[in-house]
Amino acid sequence: MPINGLLGNASSADAKRLRQAFVAALKSLHLVDRNDPICEIVARKVIEIDAAGTHDPDEIAKTAARELGPN
């Protein structure tokens, strides 16, 4: 899973929240293959959204899917 390598020193609670948001975003974007390079882009977007102040996993996932999904 690409997000694990990007979490660095995140606390276990933060890591759990970000993994939850990541999985939900992948599901929203219909991405199944975790080896697909787009998954790393999704992981980075999830982390970016969280760092910007949104900490609800569902909201992070929705925002990531909206920003990365087809327009």
Summary of the structure (lengths in Angstrom):
residues: 71
radius of gyration: 10.8
end to end distance: 25.9
largest distance: 34.2
contacts: 193
relative contact order: 0.21
helix: 69%
strand: 0%
